[in-house]
Amino acid sequence: MTDNAIEISGLTKTYAGSGSEPPKTALKDVDLNIPRGSIFGLLGPNGAGKSTLINVLAGLVVKSAGHVKIWGFDQDVNPRQSRAAIGVMPQELNLDPFFTPRGSLDVQAGLYGVPRAERRTDEILEMIGLTDKGDAYARNLSGGMRRRLLLGKALVHNPRILVLDEPTAGVDIELRQMLWSNVRKLNDEGMTIILTTHYLEEAEQMCDEIAILHHGELLVRDTTPKLIGRIDTKTLVIQPEGTPPPDVALPQGVTLDRREGGILAFNYAKTKTSPGDILMALREAGVKIADVSIEEPDLEDVFLDLTRSANKSAA
Ligand SMILES: Nc1ncnc2c1ncn2[C@@H]1O[C@H](COP(=O)(O)OP(=O)(O)OP(=O)(O)O)[C@@H](O)[C@H]1O
């Protein structure tokens, strides 16, 4: 028995080139385990291979090499069980315009072999806030409603793992909040969640752990706080009283950015300098302080730092 929802080893995907184009390797020898019960973020720049990885998990793209286990079931040995363990909310709004939400959920449940007596159509319609639109044609639904319906479709067979591919791209705040509160509730009930997002702030708030893909390779995988802890730079932000002096002798390695409104932002390496050293230097320079705060790095800093150094080492 494993504690992992997903176990991926040596996963490689090469797409055949069309016409005169060369083949394209979208995933290169990826090893990745995703623990049961987590909210796991899969991040990476455009073209990094996130959708390819999700589509392999969903059984929509055939891998070129490697092994994938979903809830302990090897995709190649137990394709039916591994498919039943996972539900995928795709990026595209690919709904049949002539189906009603109730009809779409029913057809999807049929595809997964869920017996009529076990279908949870009304419960799912309520959860996604479409009870009163249950019998409206999909072509009459707004973009937000369609997206909610895609979430509902991913849940009809009560999967152990829910995968969300860019669920909030181009979505308004209200819908985003609704999606995230649904996702949190499902996770509290024990569902493992895997999501890709371009919104790093969102990943930071939602995900226990994060993996970053870059050019088809796994760049890093760690808990969200540890990833953020990798960045050594912090910023001490000072609002001085009166006009700040033009020059201050700073501890070695500390740099100063002057911001609007006379605000001074000192960037320092937390392993080399303490904020007290900077405050002392300011006191010695006669600077009076009206307000002080410390800015922590965020996931965006980690992301830029890692992808930049990966680009440099590839060059
Ligand atoms: N069907 C396909 N045929 C050929 N190449 C493909 C195919 N699908 C994806 N690729 C290529 O594989 C690479 C990875 O694409 P993928 O869509 O997995 O990346 P992604 O990280 O999901 O990007 P995005 O955030 O833009 O969706 C890209 O270079 C892409 O052009």
The ligand as an SDF file (V2000), in Angstrom:
LIG
                    3D

 31 33  0  0  0  0  0  0  0  0999 V2000
   -0.2700   17.4740  -29.8890 N   0  0  0  0  0  0  0  0  0  0  0  0
    0.9420   18.0230  -29.9260 C   0  0  0  0  0  0  0  0  0  0  0  0
    1.7520   17.8280  -30.9880 N   0  0  0  0  0  0  0  0  0  0  0  0
    2.9840   18.3600  -31.0340 C   0  0  0  0  0  0  0  0  0  0  0  0
    3.5340   19.1020  -30.0530 N   0  0  0  0  0  0  0  0  0  0  0  0
    2.7780   19.3330  -28.9500 C   0  0  0  0  0  0  0  0  0  0  0  0
    1.4430   18.8140  -28.8250 C   0  0  0  0  0  0  0  0  0  0  0  0
    0.9390   19.1990  -27.6310 N   0  0  0  0  0  0  0  0  0  0  0  0
    1.9070   19.9370  -27.0330 C   0  0  0  0  0  0  0  0  0  0  0  0
    3.0130   20.0150  -27.8170 N   0  0  0  0  0  0  0  0  0  0  0  0
    4.2770   20.7040  -27.5020 C   0  0  0  0  0  0  0  0  0  0  0  0
    4.7980   20.1630  -26.3010 O   0  0  0  0  0  0  0  0  0  0  0  0
    5.3330   21.1900  -25.4550 C   0  0  0  0  0  0  0  0  0  0  0  0
    4.6260   21.1680  -24.1160 C   0  0  0  0  0  0  0  0  0  0  0  0
    3.2700   21.5910  -24.2900 O   0  0  0  0  0  0  0  0  0  0  0  0
    2.1890   21.6050  -23.1130 P   0  0  0  0  0  0  0  0  0  0  0  0
    0.8980   22.0350  -23.6990 O   0  0  0  0  0  0  0  0  0  0  0  0
    2.2440   20.3240  -22.3840 O   0  0  0  0  0  0  0  0  0  0  0  0
    2.7860   22.7500  -22.1770 O   0  0  0  0  0  0  0  0  0  0  0  0
    2.0890   23.5790  -21.0080 P   0  0  0  0  0  0  0  0  0  0  0  0
    3.1220   23.6660  -19.9310 O   0  0  0  0  0  0  0  0  0  0  0  0
    0.7930   22.9690  -20.6680 O   0  0  0  0  0  0  0  0  0  0  0  0
    1.8680   24.9950  -21.6600 O   0  0  0  0  0  0  0  0  0  0  0  0
    0.6330   26.0090  -21.5000 P   0  0  0  0  0  0  0  0  0  0  0  0
    0.7880   26.6080  -20.1410 O   0  0  0  0  0  0  0  0  0  0  0  0
    0.8980   26.9770  -22.6020 O   0  0  0  0  0  0  0  0  0  0  0  0
   -0.6240   25.1980  -21.6730 O   0  0  0  0  0  0  0  0  0  0  0  0
    5.1520   22.4930  -26.2200 C   0  0  0  0  0  0  0  0  0  0  0  0
    6.3450   22.7840  -26.8730 O   0  0  0  0  0  0  0  0  0  0  0  0
    4.0480   22.1780  -27.2120 C   0  0  0  0  0  0  0  0  0  0  0  0
    4.2060   22.9380  -28.3820 O   0  0  0  0  0  0  0  0  0  0  0  0
  1  2  1  0
  2  3  1  0
  2  7  2  0
  3  4  2  0
  4  5  1  0
  5  6  2  0
  6  7  1  0
  6 10  1  0
  7  8  1  0
  8  9  2  0
  9 10  1  0
 10 11  1  0
 11 12  1  0
 11 30  1  0
 12 13  1  0
 13 14  1  0
 13 28  1  0
 14 15  1  0
 15 16  1  0
 16 17  2  0
 16 18  1  0
 16 19  1  0
 19 20  1  0
 20 21  2  0
 20 22  1  0
 20 23  1  0
 23 24  1  0
 24 25  2  0
 24 26  1  0
 24 27  1  0
 28 29  1  0
 28 30  1  0
 30 31  1  0
M  END
$$$$
